Amino acid sequence: MCWRSFLRLISSKGRVLLVLLPFFFFSCYEPVGEPVGNSTLGKRVNPSKVHFQKGIYGGVLYDSSSSDPKTFNLVFAHETSSTGAVGGLFEGLTDVDIKTLKPTGRLAVSWEFKAKGTRWIFHLRKNVRWFDGKPFTADDVVFTYKDIYFNHRYPNSVKDMFEIDGKLPEVKKLDNYTVEFILPEPFAPLLYSLSAAIFPKHALEKSVKDGSFKNIWTISTPPEKLIGTGPYKLVKYVPGQYLVYERNPYYYMKDSYGSKLPYVEKKVTYILPQKDTELLKFKNGEIDFYGLSGDDFPSLKKEEKYKNFTIYNLGPSLTADFLCFNEKKRAIPDWKWKLFSNATFRRAISHAVDRKGIVLTVYNGLGFPVYTPVTPANTLYYDKNAPKFPYDLKKAKKLLESLGLKDRNGDGWLETPDGHKVEFNLLTNSNNPARVRIGTILKFDFKRLGIDVHFQPLDFNNLVDKLLNTHDFDAVIIGLTGSMDPNGGKNVWKSSGQLHLWNPGQKKPATKWEAEVDRLFDEGVKELDFKKRVKIYKEVYRIICRQQPVIYIAAPIVLEAARDRVKNYFPTIWGIYKPEKIFIKE
């Protein structure tokens, strides 16, 4: 499994396992319902204690996705419907060992650094071939970073992540299997960041030179033209129905017995927008995995023993859904912009979110209220004293009154001092039942404040287009994925970031607090003293908590059901441990 080191929008499921991405956002949680460690919720996996069986070749693994991919080009993919579809076709120079959570080699086998950490030399694998049989070399690495990621014509999250004070690393080929990264400043998260996908120079160089790269590898591209080095290649895509993957015969990994990996011959991912359909297919044995909701758990737990599947308890989700207002000035009416860009208004809204009630109602008690970007699960960056705004309608009303928002005509709705009724459209993706239920609850609770919410669930890809392209939205309930290292969130928190959802791609920070976050992120990546680095990011998160640009709501306990025919399957909250060793035994 290839780790991605920057944040992306989450379509549905909320499960790490088969999205091929670890999660970055964490919950500051107060358990509601069953305790996380309760074994009655499901089996727990400790990667340090697992035992791998010798695999059997063949078979088909069946999974599902809640949405069609939006693109096959990972450089421009901002949503898990796309990255989940093609992320596993590609690999980075590095990966993360789920057992230790430390960087390990992938396409690079070793590395060394010089000049106080500003020059890094990476030694590449020599037995790697692309899907079309051509050898992987240093040329592919240099091309990927220099001509794609660091190309000013292609705004992308990898570039956001590597940029320090407006400067980017220089990447040089030393020989066919050695590359050098020359950094403008020491860059603490380098090894985590280099998990970004490497692309084939021979297949893409022409499109980069003639300017057509943005339009290459779309969902209409024949699958055989998608050239990667991963364990599986995409061989068929039928929109609205399924994706089919076949084992890469050139894949270089081997098991401890010297047998080539992966074991499973084929994988099929069904596109199932409706959660009920996904559950039915799992119960009927048509798919091998299912991410449980709180409502599903009681009935599925009863069936576990005699229907040949196992429920795994992965612990608290490392992602949380949140509410975000549009602060892009020319995208919304001026009176809305004045409200949404006012931190007092956002704090009032935060006080009006009944997080504990949402956990009980939406997650059947199997989840956590969320207040901040960091949770006790991330012991390094958790700050129990970070500001938060718990449910309190009286405080919410006082804050709204302080902004001059009153029911001036007696119709039950607040109005602004210049007479505008306080109302906004609230969007979310329709294929995520939890978000739809959260939106319904927020609509009701905000009505009690005199705020009229027009709630509208949309198709996920349509929603993403509104968030990232047209900016045609007032407010949204969404979630994000990302990396283990805080710098992976740079494309969200920096004002110039592609996923700075409330006001993306700023040429200069719109507010003083955003400028301070920018400064601290640049300082954090250069700081090599780990304790000082932790302190820097804790300050970033405190600023974010005070300003509430995103209002965190709740996160579930992650429960995953897998059919017992799937062997060597060891899921964790950070991903599957060595997924290439999975095999099928009926």
C-alpha positions, 0 to 999 in steps of 0.5 A: 500500500502506497502512503499519500502525504497530503490531504484529500477530500473523503467521499464516504466510508471513512475507513482507511483500509482500502482507500490507500491513504492514512488519515491526518485529522484527529479527534479531541475525543470524549468517548460516548457509548462503548469504550474504544478498547472493548474487545466486544466491538471487534478484533484488534490487530497488533502488527508486531505480533502478526504471523503471515501464512504462506500464500496461495496464488489466484482468486478474486478479491471484491471490494467497493467504492461509493463514487466513480473516480473523477480522474485517473491523473493523481497529480490533479486528484483531490478526492478519494474516489480518484485516489482510491481508484488509481493510487495503488498503481503507483509507488513513491520513493518511500513508504511508512512501515505500519509496524513502526510508523517510521519511513521505509524504502519503496522505490528507493532502497537506501539513502544518506544525507550531507551538508547538515540535511540539505543534500540527500542521496537516494539509491533506487531499486534496480529490479523494477519495471513499469507495467509495459516492461520498461525499466524504472530509473533515476530519469523517472524520479527527476522527471516526476519532480522537476517536470510535473510536481515542481512545474509552475504550470501544474498547481498540485499538493506535492508542490505545496508540501515541498515549498519553503519560503517560496523555494523548491528542492533541486532534483538531480540524477547522479547515475541511472539508479541514484538521485540527489535532492538539494534542499533550500533549507533543512526539511524535517518531513522529507522522508514522509513526503517522498511517498508521493507517486513516481510517474513514467517519463517515457509515457508522459514526457511528450504530454508535458512538453506539448502542454497536454498533461492536464488532459491526459489520464482522464477517466476516458483513458484506456486502462492499459495506458495507465503505466505504474509500478504497483502490485496491480494494474487497472485493466477495465473500468465501466462507469457506474459499475466497477473497476477491475485490476490484475496482478502486475507480473513484473512486480518486484516484491517477494515473500520470505519463501522467495515467492513473488507477490502479490498472491491475489490474481485479480481485484474488482471494485464495485461502485456502490453509491448507496450504503444499503446496497453495499451492506446487502452485497456484503451479507450475500458474500458478493464483496469481501469488505464492509465499513460498519456504521454504528447502526449496522454493528448490532445486527452484524455482530450477531451474524459474525459467528455463523456467516464467516466474517470477522469484525475488526475494531480499529479504534477512533477514526483519524478523520473527522467530518467538519462544517466549513463556510465559504470565505472567498469574497467574490464567490458569495454575496457581500453580506454573507462574506461579512458573516462567514469571515467573522470568527465570532460568527463561526464560534457561535455556530460551533457552540450550536453544534451538539456533538455528543447528541450527533454521536449518539444519534448518527453513530449509535454512540460508537464515536466521539465529539470532535473539537480540534484537529488533533486527538489523544490518539496522536500523543505527539501533537495532542494538546488537551488545553487547546481552545474549544467551543462546546454545545451551548445555545445561550452562548451561541445566541449572545455571540450572534447578538453581539454581531447585531443579528436580531429577529427584526420583523418577528418572523422567527428568523434573524436578520443582519443590521442591513436587513438580510435574512440570515440563511445559507445553503449547506451541502454534503455528499449524498452517498455518505449517510452519516453526513446527510444525518448530521446535516439534517440535525444541524438544520434543525438546531440552527433553526432554534437560533433563527438561522435558516439552513437550506440543506442539499446533499449532492453527488460527490464529484459534483460537490468536489467541483463546487468546492475546488473549481467553481466555489459555488457554495455557502457551507459544506459538511466534508472530511479530509484525509492526509499524512502522519506528519503535520506538514502533510496538512500544508495544502489545507492550512497554508493560505496558498494551499489547494485545499484551503477550503474556505478561501483557497489559493491566496496570493497573500494571506487574507488575514493576520492569523492565516499569515501567522499559520503560514509562517509557522508551517514554514518554520516547522518544516525547517526545525530539526529539533523534534521537541521544538517542532512539536511545539510549533505545530501545537501553536498552529493548531491552537490558532486554528481552534481559536479561529474555527475556519473549519468546525469539527463535529464528530468521528466514529470508531472505525469498524471493518468487517472482512470475509474469513476467506481473506487470509493474511489480512491485518487492518489497522487505523493506519492501513493494512499491514503488508496488503500484498501478502493477502491471499484467498482460501475458500 
